[in-house]
Amino acid sequence: MGKVIRSRCSSPFALIGLAFALIVVVLHKTDSAYSQSAFQPGASGAYEYHKQAAIRINNLAGNIHSEADAKVYVSEIVSWFAKELPPVWASGGIYRRVAHAEYKAVSDPTGLIPEQRIADVWNEYVRETGAPDETLVTAAEIHTMRDAEFSTARFVWSQVNQSVWTMPNVYALGANGKVAYGCRAVEAIRVFYDLYRFPQNLRSARERIQKDVVASEEFEKRDKSLASHPRTSYRLEAHADSNPIRPAEQNYVREHGVVSYERMLKRLFDELFLSER
């Protein structure tokens, strides 16, 4: 039976990400090993329920024409994670701020959150918590991560599975149909969640940059191959990996206390959405 994977991260930073972390609907044996059988349409009533919810939210993400539309979209996601969110989200202040930024991003390309700002905010978090230098990120690495994630999401959404994890409409795209050099608001928080929860994605992005491999171009080649090999099968997997962020985070809390940690996170959130204060 399909299950919803709940994050076990307890940090406020992870919870901020969790508000917009796109949920994976899978049949699983552990938190880090996902079975491809969960991606089979009609696997269970829960699968169909989550599929329809994903389609609805994805449609909302792709049809934002006013700030009211953006509020509906963001509030849908907040409602989805209502049980996991910290009390501060109940007031609506944060998600209204994010919704305003989301509308700005879709209504005007200059309203996108620059990848460099995202990198700067993340790197500030890394340095303040004392995390290893390997977790620092560049704007180019963020762009490469997003390129791969969007290409994967678009393929999986159309060919394998429609879940909240694979919604393609959350991404900011340029005129060429590929990811822009800035993010929509929800997508930006998704980037932080990925950096925090899946450091292997950053390492993979670095490898692609070194090898001069562009994921979206590889998918285009694969699409052409699929035309002549329609029965090609795919397996989606996630593997356990060490996370150098969490020990640094825990040490910071032990040395400075939870209040200082939460104050830092609020400041970083303000820096990310600096125009929405």
C-alpha positions in Angstrom: 0.0 0.0 0.0 1.3 3.5 -0.8 2.5 5.5 2.1 3.5 9.1 2.7 7.1 9.5 3.7 7.2 11.8 6.7 10.4 13.7 7.3 12.1 12.9 10.6 14.1 16.1 10.6 13.2 18.1 13.7 15.1 21.3 13.0 13.2 24.6 12.4 15.2 24.9 9.1 14.0 21.5 8.0 10.5 22.4 9.0 10.5 25.6 6.9 11.6 23.4 4.0 9.0 20.8 5.0 6.2 23.3 4.5 7.0 23.2 0.8 8.9 19.9 0.5 7.1 18.0 -2.2 5.8 14.8 -0.7 6.9 11.4 -2.1 4.1 8.8 -2.4 5.9 5.4 -2.4 5.9 1.9 -1.1 9.0 1.8 1.1 11.0 -0.6 3.3 13.1 2.1 4.9 13.3 5.9 4.9 16.0 5.8 2.3 15.1 2.9 0.0 12.1 3.4 -2.3 10.4 0.6 -4.3 9.4 1.2 -7.8 6.2 -0.7 -7.3 4.8 2.4 -5.5 4.9 4.2 -8.9 2.5 1.9 -10.5 -0.9 3.6 -11.2 -3.8 2.1 -9.3 -1.5 0.5 -6.7 -3.9 1.7 -3.9 -6.6 4.1 -3.0 -4.1 6.2 -1.2 -2.0 6.4 -4.4 -5.0 7.7 -6.3 -5.9 10.2 -3.6 -2.4 11.6 -3.6 -2.2 11.6 -7.4 -5.3 13.7 -7.7 -4.1 16.1 -5.0 -0.8 16.4 -6.9 -2.6 17.1 -10.2 -4.7 19.8 -8.4 -1.8 21.5 -6.8 0.3 21.3 -10.0 -2.5 23.0 -11.9 -2.7 25.7 -9.3 1.1 26.3 -9.6 0.7 26.6 -13.4 -2.2 29.0 -13.3 -1.3 31.9 -11.1 -2.7 35.1 -12.5 -3.1 37.1 -9.3 -1.9 37.3 -5.8 -5.1 35.6 -4.7 -4.2 32.6 -7.0 -0.8 32.4 -5.4 -2.3 32.4 -1.9 -4.5 29.5 -2.9 -1.6 27.6 -4.2 0.7 28.2 -1.2 -2.1 27.6 1.3 -2.9 24.2 -0.4 0.7 23.1 0.3 0.6 24.5 3.8 -2.6 22.6 4.4 -1.0 19.4 3.1 1.6 19.6 5.8 -0.5 21.1 8.5 0.3 18.4 11.1 4.0 18.8 10.6 4.3 22.6 10.6 5.5 24.6 13.6 2.9 26.9 15.2 4.3 30.0 13.5 2.7 28.9 10.2 -0.8 28.8 11.8 -0.9 32.6 11.8 -0.6 32.7 8.0 1.9 35.5 8.1 4.7 33.4 6.6 2.8 31.7 3.9 1.2 35.1 2.8 4.7 36.4 2.5 5.7 33.5 0.4 2.6 33.7 -1.7 3.3 37.4 -2.4 6.9 36.4 -3.5 5.4 33.6 -5.6 3.1 36.0 -7.5 5.9 38.4 -8.1 8.0 35.7 -9.6 5.4 34.4 -12.0 4.1 37.9 -13.0 7.5 39.4 -13.8 10.9 37.6 -14.5 12.6 40.3 -12.4 10.7 39.1 -9.4 12.5 35.7 -9.5 14.7 35.0 -6.5 18.3 35.0 -7.9 20.2 31.8 -7.5 23.1 33.8 -6.2 20.9 35.1 -3.3 19.9 31.5 -2.5 23.5 30.5 -2.5 24.5 33.4 -0.3 21.8 32.6 2.3 22.6 28.9 2.3 26.3 29.6 2.7 25.6 32.0 5.6 23.8 29.1 7.3 26.7 26.8 6.6 29.3 29.2 8.0 27.3 30.1 11.1 26.6 26.5 12.1 30.2 25.5 11.3 29.3 22.9 8.7 32.1 21.6 6.5 33.2 23.7 3.5 32.1 20.9 1.2 28.5 22.0 1.9 29.0 25.5 0.6 27.3 26.0 -2.8 27.7 28.2 -5.8 24.9 29.7 -8.0 26.1 27.5 -10.8 25.8 24.4 -8.7 22.3 25.4 -7.7 21.4 25.9 -11.3 22.8 22.5 -12.3 20.8 20.9 -9.4 17.6 22.6 -10.6 18.2 21.6 -14.2 18.4 18.0 -13.2 15.5 18.0 -10.8 13.1 19.8 -13.3 14.1 17.4 -16.1 13.5 14.4 -13.9 10.2 15.8 -12.5 8.9 16.5 -16.0 9.8 13.0 -17.3 8.5 11.2 -14.2 5.3 13.3 -14.2 4.5 12.4 -17.8 5.8 8.9 -18.0 5.9 7.3 -14.5 4.2 8.9 -11.6 2.2 12.0 -10.8 2.9 12.8 -7.2 3.4 16.0 -5.2 7.2 15.2 -5.4 7.2 15.3 -9.2 5.1 18.4 -10.0 6.8 20.2 -12.9 4.9 23.5 -12.6 6.7 24.6 -9.4 9.8 25.5 -11.4 10.7 28.9 -12.9 11.4 28.5 -16.6 13.1 30.6 -19.2 12.0 31.3 -22.8 13.9 28.2 -23.9 11.8 25.9 -21.7 14.7 25.2 -19.3 15.1 26.4 -15.7 15.6 30.1 -15.4 18.5 31.7 -13.5 16.2 32.5 -10.6 13.6 30.6 -8.6 9.9 31.0 -7.8 9.3 31.3 -4.0 8.1 27.8 -3.3 10.9 26.4 -5.5 13.5 28.4 -3.7 12.5 26.8 -0.4 12.5 23.5 -2.1 16.2 24.1 -3.0 17.0 24.7 0.6 15.3 21.5 1.6 17.3 19.6 -1.0 20.6 21.1 0.2 19.7 20.3 3.8 18.3 16.8 3.3 20.0 15.4 0.2 23.7 16.6 0.1 24.4 13.9 -2.5 22.4 16.0 -5.0 24.9 18.8 -4.6 27.8 16.3 -5.1 26.1 15.0 -8.3 25.7 18.5 -9.6 29.4 19.1 -9.1 30.3 16.0 -11.0 28.1 17.1 -13.9 29.8 20.5 -14.0 33.2 18.9 -14.0 32.2 16.5 -16.8 30.4 19.3 -18.7 27.1 17.3 -18.6 23.8 19.1 -18.8 21.0 16.9 -17.4 18.2 18.5 -19.5 20.2 17.8 -22.7 20.7 14.2 -21.7 17.0 13.9 -21.2 16.4 15.3 -24.6 18.6 12.6 -26.1 16.7 10.0 -24.0 13.4 11.3 -25.3 14.6 10.7 -28.9 15.7 7.2 -27.9 12.3 6.5 -26.3 10.7 7.1 -29.7 12.4 4.0 -31.1 12.5 2.0 -27.8 9.0 2.6 -26.2 9.3 -0.3 -23.8 12.4 1.0 -22.0 11.8 0.8 -18.2 13.1 3.0 -15.4 13.7 2.4 -11.7 13.7 5.3 -9.2 15.8 4.9 -6.2 17.2 6.9 -3.3 20.2 5.8 -1.3 21.3 6.4 2.3 24.0 9.0 2.5 25.9 10.7 5.2 24.7 14.3 6.0 27.4 16.7 7.2 24.9 19.4 8.0 23.1 17.7 10.9 26.1 17.3 13.2 27.0 21.0 12.7 23.5 22.0 13.4 23.3 19.9 16.6 26.6 21.4 17.8 25.3 24.9 17.2 22.2 24.3 19.2 24.2 22.8 22.1 26.6 25.8 22.1 24.2 28.6 21.5 20.8 27.3 22.4 17.5 26.8 20.5 16.5 30.4 20.8 19.6 31.7 19.0 19.3 29.0 16.4 15.7 30.0 15.6 16.7 33.7 15.6 19.3 32.9 13.0 16.8 31.0 10.9 14.3 33.9 11.0 17.1 36.3 9.8 18.0 34.0 7.0 14.3 33.7 6.0 14.1 37.5 5.9 17.2 37.7 3.8 15.8 35.2 1.3 12.5 37.1 1.0 14.1 40.5 1.5 11.6 42.4 -0.6 8.7 41.0 1.3 9.4 42.5 4.7 
